[in-house]
Amino acid sequence: MTMPDLYPVLPSLQLLTELQDRLPPILEMESVTAVRLCFDRTLKHSLLDSLRQMVWSYNVALILAPSDLGLLCDIPLTEIDGLHLSHPAEVKTLINRKDKPKNLQLGCSCLTLDDAMSAGEHGADYISLPATALTAITQWSLFAELPIVAEHITAVEDGAAAAKAGADFLAIPLHNAEDITTRFVEIKEALS
């Protein structure tokens, strides 16, 4: 079993503001290769710039996950590493955007293997499935070349099960009510 990369997810702009000072110990972990920021309102350029500089200083990719594609209209796609989209149809919309850099990673949340196949056919670079969908994760890892993210890892046991099923990345949501560094260390150690 190959150890999956750890993928912190900031569920909202408010949590980014609350947790920004607590991110560096997580970003310096070798197994953390990308951070996802979810947002449902306009993302201020100063906030994006601050987060990007922090994340990139640790050689970690910055992935944005807008709740609506319209929220991307004022964001230069050259200032991020990727986009995580809500469903396969959005991949098709983004893949042909003229200002999309060639190296911009496109990921897509999927609920079923059919969704995952559709996202891949539309041009996604990776897909994600719920961590609870262990059979689907295993099937995808056996027949598909695109990397797979196991979403919403909240416990060490979830991470271990998703890793065993073949997940390439473990998406771990960050919350303000816990010691996020400790949880990352526990998951990392359980997979070692």
NORGIZI-V302491 format. One record per pair of residues at least 6 apart in sequence whose ideal C-beta (glycine too) atoms are under 7 Angstrom apart, sorted by the first residue. I is the first residue (numbers start at 1). J is the second residue. If there is no record, write none. Layout:
i=I j=J
i=I j=J
This chain:
i=1 j=163
i=1 j=164
i=3 j=31
i=3 j=163
i=3 j=191
i=3 j=192
i=4 j=163
i=4 j=167
i=4 j=168
i=4 j=169
i=4 j=170
i=5 j=31
i=5 j=33
i=5 j=168
i=5 j=169
i=6 j=29
i=6 j=31
i=6 j=32
i=6 j=170
i=6 j=172
i=6 j=184
i=6 j=187
i=6 j=188
i=7 j=34
i=7 j=36
i=7 j=149
i=7 j=169
i=7 j=170
i=7 j=171
i=7 j=172
i=8 j=26
i=8 j=32
i=8 j=35
i=8 j=172
i=8 j=174
i=9 j=36
i=9 j=38
i=9 j=171
i=9 j=172
i=9 j=173
i=9 j=174
i=10 j=16
i=10 j=19
i=10 j=35
i=10 j=36
i=10 j=37
i=10 j=38
i=10 j=174
i=11 j=38
i=11 j=173
i=12 j=38
i=12 j=39
i=13 j=39
i=13 j=41
i=13 j=43
i=15 j=174
i=15 j=176
i=16 j=37
i=16 j=51
i=18 j=176
i=19 j=174
i=19 j=176
i=19 j=180
i=22 j=180
i=22 j=181
i=23 j=54
i=25 j=181
i=26 j=32
i=26 j=180
i=26 j=181
i=26 j=184
i=27 j=55
i=27 j=58
i=27 j=60
i=28 j=58
i=29 j=184
i=29 j=188
i=31 j=188
i=32 j=60
i=33 j=60
i=33 j=61
i=34 j=60
i=34 j=61
i=34 j=63
i=35 j=55
i=35 j=60
i=35 j=62
i=35 j=63
i=36 j=63
i=36 j=65
i=36 j=84
i=36 j=171
i=37 j=51
i=37 j=64
i=37 j=65
i=38 j=65
i=39 j=66
i=39 j=67
i=39 j=71
i=40 j=67
i=42 j=71
i=43 j=71
i=43 j=75
i=48 j=75
i=48 j=79
i=51 j=62
i=52 j=62
i=52 j=79
i=55 j=62
i=61 j=81
i=61 j=82
i=62 j=80
i=62 j=81
i=63 j=81
i=63 j=82
i=63 j=83
i=63 j=84
i=63 j=105
i=63 j=107
i=64 j=80
i=64 j=83
i=65 j=84
i=66 j=72
i=69 j=90
i=69 j=93
i=77 j=99
i=77 j=100
i=77 j=101
i=77 j=104
i=78 j=101
i=81 j=105
i=82 j=104
i=82 j=105
i=82 j=106
i=82 j=107
i=83 j=94
i=83 j=104
i=83 j=106
i=84 j=107
i=84 j=109
i=85 j=91
i=85 j=94
i=85 j=106
i=85 j=107
i=85 j=108
i=86 j=109
i=87 j=108
i=87 j=109
i=88 j=108
i=88 j=115
i=88 j=118
i=88 j=119
i=88 j=122
i=91 j=106
i=91 j=108
i=91 j=119
i=91 j=122
i=91 j=123
i=91 j=124
i=92 j=122
i=94 j=100
i=94 j=106
i=95 j=106
i=95 j=122
i=95 j=123
i=105 j=125
i=105 j=126
i=106 j=123
i=106 j=124
i=106 j=125
i=107 j=124
i=107 j=125
i=107 j=126
i=107 j=127
i=107 j=128
i=107 j=149
i=108 j=119
i=108 j=124
i=108 j=127
i=108 j=128
i=109 j=128
i=109 j=151
i=110 j=116
i=110 j=119
i=110 j=127
i=110 j=128
i=110 j=129
i=113 j=136
i=113 j=139
i=113 j=140
i=116 j=127
i=116 j=129
i=116 j=140
i=119 j=127
i=120 j=127
i=120 j=144
i=120 j=146
i=124 j=146
i=125 j=146
i=126 j=146
i=126 j=147
i=126 j=148
i=126 j=149
i=127 j=146
i=127 j=148
i=128 j=148
i=128 j=149
i=128 j=151
i=128 j=171
i=129 j=136
i=129 j=137
i=129 j=140
i=129 j=148
i=129 j=150
i=129 j=151
i=130 j=151
i=130 j=152
i=131 j=150
i=131 j=151
i=131 j=152
i=131 j=153
i=131 j=158
i=131 j=162
i=134 j=161
i=134 j=162
i=134 j=165
i=137 j=148
i=137 j=150
i=137 j=162
i=137 j=165
i=137 j=166
i=137 j=167
i=138 j=165
i=138 j=166
i=140 j=148
i=141 j=148
i=141 j=165
i=141 j=166
i=147 j=168
i=147 j=169
i=148 j=167
i=148 j=168
i=149 j=167
i=149 j=168
i=149 j=169
i=149 j=171
i=150 j=162
i=150 j=167
i=150 j=170
i=150 j=171
i=151 j=171
i=152 j=171
i=152 j=173
i=153 j=159
i=153 j=162
i=153 j=170
i=153 j=171
i=153 j=172
i=153 j=187
i=154 j=173
i=156 j=186
i=156 j=187
i=156 j=190
i=159 j=170
i=159 j=187
i=159 j=190
i=159 j=191
i=160 j=190
i=160 j=191
i=162 j=170
i=163 j=170
i=163 j=191
i=170 j=187
i=172 j=184
i=172 j=187
i=174 j=180
